Amino acid sequence: MQSQSILEQVIIADDHPLFRLAMKNTLERLYAGISLREAQDFNSLAELLQGQGSQCQLLLLDLEMPGCEGFSALIYVLTHFPHIPVMVVSAHSEPEIIRRSLDHGAAGFLPKSADLNDMSEAINTVAAGGLWKPAVSDSDSPISSQEQSIADGLARLTQQQFRVAGMVYQGLLNKQIAAELNITEATVKAHMTEIFKKLGVNSRTQVVLALGQLAVKPAAKLEEFRVAE
């Protein structure tokens, strides 16, 4: 049964092609004439938003995509494309993950295990400007002041600075970042200076640790970093 919603333009951002296909098929069943765009990683999402973000009515965003893990992508979209409501869609449906998603500004949270009726109701609610809030108590711990501070700093980055910070988080060197973004190493260093200032850090290691606080499982990411060192 198709919805009578006016929802027409949606972006699905998820690195799993089978899930994107399933979501696409579901949305096409629910919404007549809907136009769907897909992104498999943060870079493709950023490019899609840059070109078609003004027409997007809803973004369905996975929390674990290559290039921008955790809540960083959510913060990026809400900062640079504030008109787009973002529904977090995740296999992680623990109350603390739902609460962090909403605290960081998501318009809703949809578990990947949701059935068709819940999915339709959730998407219609968010598309109409509402907030879709699963069963999570207001007593659940909000994000920490440290995480909020990192999120605020990240929101002050320009789009290019954000991409540089993400590449630092992935372990790329300045030379590699310059080649990837087609800019000079001097420009990368200038971006790094601003990233340090806005995040309140003074080294690449601290950038990685700061962004790691926005991962779905911060403790696990910290342990991965320690092992890598």
C-alpha positions in Angstrom: 0.0 0.0 0.0 1.5 3.3 -1.1 1.5 6.4 1.2 -0.2 9.7 0.2 2.9 11.6 1.5 4.3 14.3 -0.6 7.8 12.8 -0.1 9.6 13.0 -3.5 13.4 13.3 -3.0 15.3 11.0 -0.7 18.9 10.1 -0.2 19.9 6.7 1.2 23.4 6.6 2.6 24.6 3.2 3.6 27.7 1.2 2.7 25.8 -2.1 2.3 24.4 -2.5 -1.3 21.9 -5.1 -0.3 20.5 -2.9 2.4 20.3 0.1 0.0 18.4 -2.1 -2.5 16.0 -3.3 0.2 15.4 0.2 1.4 14.9 1.5 -2.1 12.4 -1.3 -3.0 10.5 -0.6 0.3 10.4 3.2 -0.3 9.2 2.7 -3.9 6.4 0.5 -2.6 5.4 3.1 0.0 5.7 6.3 -2.0 4.5 6.7 -5.6 6.9 8.6 -7.9 9.6 8.9 -5.3 13.1 9.9 -6.6 15.9 8.0 -4.7 19.7 8.7 -4.7 22.2 6.4 -3.1 25.6 7.0 -1.4 27.9 4.2 -0.3 30.4 6.2 1.7 31.0 9.7 3.1 32.7 11.1 0.0 29.8 10.0 -2.3 27.3 11.5 0.2 29.2 14.8 0.3 29.3 15.0 -3.5 25.6 14.1 -3.7 24.6 16.7 -1.2 26.8 19.4 -2.9 25.0 18.7 -6.2 21.5 17.9 -5.2 21.2 18.7 -1.5 18.8 21.6 -2.1 16.1 19.2 -3.5 16.6 16.6 -0.8 13.6 16.2 1.5 15.0 13.4 3.7 18.3 11.7 4.3 18.3 8.1 5.6 21.8 7.8 7.2 23.7 4.8 8.5 26.1 5.5 11.4 28.9 3.4 10.1 30.0 4.4 6.6 33.6 4.5 5.2 35.1 7.9 5.5 33.0 9.2 8.3 32.1 6.8 11.1 29.7 7.4 13.9 27.9 10.7 14.5 30.3 12.9 12.5 28.4 12.6 9.2 25.2 13.5 11.1 26.8 16.6 12.4 28.3 17.5 9.0 24.9 17.3 7.3 23.0 19.3 9.9 25.7 21.9 9.9 26.0 22.4 6.1 22.6 21.4 5.0 20.3 22.3 7.9 17.1 22.1 5.8 17.5 18.4 5.4 15.8 16.2 8.1 18.0 13.3 8.9 16.7 9.9 9.9 19.4 7.7 11.4 19.0 4.1 10.3 21.2 1.7 12.2 21.6 -1.9 13.3 22.7 -0.5 16.6 19.4 0.2 18.4 20.5 0.4 22.0 18.9 3.2 24.0 22.1 5.1 24.4 22.7 5.1 20.6 19.1 6.3 20.0 19.6 9.0 22.7 22.9 10.2 21.2 21.4 10.3 17.7 18.6 12.5 18.9 20.9 14.7 21.1 23.1 15.3 18.0 20.1 16.5 16.1 18.6 13.6 14.2 14.9 14.0 13.4 14.4 10.3 14.0 15.9 6.9 14.6 14.9 3.8 12.7 16.3 0.4 13.6 17.2 -1.7 10.6 15.0 -4.4 12.0 11.8 -2.2 11.8 8.8 -3.6 10.0 7.1 -2.0 7.1 4.4 -0.3 9.1 6.9 1.3 11.6 9.1 2.4 8.7 6.2 4.1 6.9 5.0 5.9 10.0 8.5 7.0 11.0 9.4 8.3 7.6 6.1 10.1 7.1 6.4 11.7 10.6 9.9 13.0 9.8 9.1 14.1 6.3 6.2 16.1 7.7 8.5 18.0 10.1 8.0 15.8 13.1 10.3 13.9 15.4 10.2 10.1 15.4 11.3 9.0 18.8 11.5 5.2 19.5 10.9 3.9 23.0 13.7 5.6 24.8 13.4 7.2 28.2 14.3 10.8 28.8 16.2 9.5 31.8 18.7 7.8 29.6 22.0 9.6 29.9 22.5 12.5 27.4 25.7 12.9 25.5 28.6 14.0 27.7 29.9 17.5 27.8 33.1 16.3 26.2 31.3 14.7 23.3 29.1 17.9 22.9 32.3 20.0 22.9 33.8 17.9 20.1 30.5 18.0 18.1 30.5 21.8 18.5 34.0 22.1 17.3 33.3 19.8 14.3 30.3 22.0 13.4 32.7 25.0 13.1 34.8 23.3 10.4 34.3 24.2 6.8 33.3 21.4 4.4 36.9 21.0 3.2 38.3 21.1 6.7 35.8 18.4 7.7 37.0 16.2 4.9 40.6 16.7 5.9 39.9 15.9 9.5 38.1 12.7 8.4 41.1 11.7 6.3 43.4 12.3 9.3 41.1 10.0 11.3 41.6 7.4 8.6 45.4 7.6 9.0 46.2 9.5 5.8 49.3 11.7 5.7 49.3 15.3 4.4 50.7 14.2 1.1 48.0 11.6 0.6 45.3 14.1 1.6 46.6 16.6 -0.8 46.5 14.1 -3.7 43.0 12.9 -2.7 41.6 16.4 -2.6 43.7 17.8 -5.4 45.1 20.6 -3.3 48.7 21.4 -2.2 50.3 20.2 1.0 50.6 23.8 2.1 46.8 24.1 1.9 46.4 20.8 3.9 48.7 22.3 6.6 46.6 25.5 6.7 43.5 23.4 7.1 45.2 21.4 9.9 45.9 24.6 11.8 42.3 25.6 11.7 41.2 22.0 12.6 43.4 22.1 15.7 42.1 25.5 16.7 38.4 24.6 16.3 38.6 21.2 17.9 40.8 22.6 20.7 43.7 20.1 20.1 47.3 20.4 19.1 48.3 17.2 17.3 47.0 14.8 14.7 46.8 12.1 17.4 44.4 14.3 19.4 42.3 14.9 16.3 41.9 11.1 15.9 41.1 10.7 19.6 38.6 13.5 19.5 36.7 12.2 16.5 36.8 8.7 18.0 34.6 10.0 20.8 31.8 10.4 18.1 32.1 6.7 17.1 29.1 4.4 17.8 31.3 2.5 20.3 34.0 5.1 21.4 35.8 2.7 23.8 36.2 0.1 21.0 37.6 2.8 18.6 40.1 4.0 21.3 41.3 0.4 21.8 41.8 0.0 18.0 43.8 3.2 18.0 46.0 2.0 20.8 46.7 -1.3 19.1 47.5 0.5 15.8 50.1 2.6 17.6 
